[in-house]
Amino acid sequence: MVQIRKLALLSEQSFSEAGHRAEHPVTRAVALIAIVNPFARYFVRELEDLVDAGAALAERVGPELLKLLRGPPVAYGKGAIVGSAGELEHGHAVLHPRLGKPLRAAIGGGAALMPSAVKLGPPGASLDLPLGHKDDAWSRPHFDTITVSLGDAPRPDEILVAIALSDGGRLLQRIGEGPPR
């Protein structure tokens, strides 16, 4: 069972860019979850506990992220920063095998792969969390990132997991075609 030390929810609303007001504001919502890494400081072959943790975390925060959006979710992303006593594979185990299914269930679908990023880092490290359209991986207006961090995470024996939703693409995008907002 996943041990959560800290959970932070962030809601960011963008109204203008480069001095131009957007027709529709864009809201991005992120859950930052500091969890204990049960495999910190030693190598194990089976990472099933972390795989299960990813699904449990998405199920826990998906509904909360939805409440932070102003419109229906159209983009998503996920990421992790692994503390120094862990390894990159620990972050990938949380994110990839099972995290997507419960998040897609919470938002009512999502045909595209969820973009992701994993890195090692100290407490307070930032992560450029990639976002992409939930149904069309090639929707250029939805290629985006949000930079996130949590001041005291990850500690060496933790993983900071980030899950994001957005109700729009880049605020004033002007390149490429894509699904409507």
Secondary structure, DSSP 4 states (H G I P E B T S, - for coil): ---EEEEEEEEEEEEEETTEEEEEEEEEEEEEEEEE-TTTTS--S--HHHHHHHHHHHHHHHHHHHHH-SS---EEEEEEEE-TTS-HHHHHHHHSSSSHHHHHHHHT---SPPPEEEEE--TT--EEEEEEESS-TT-GGG-EEEEE-BTTB--TTEEEEEEEEESSS-TT--SS-----
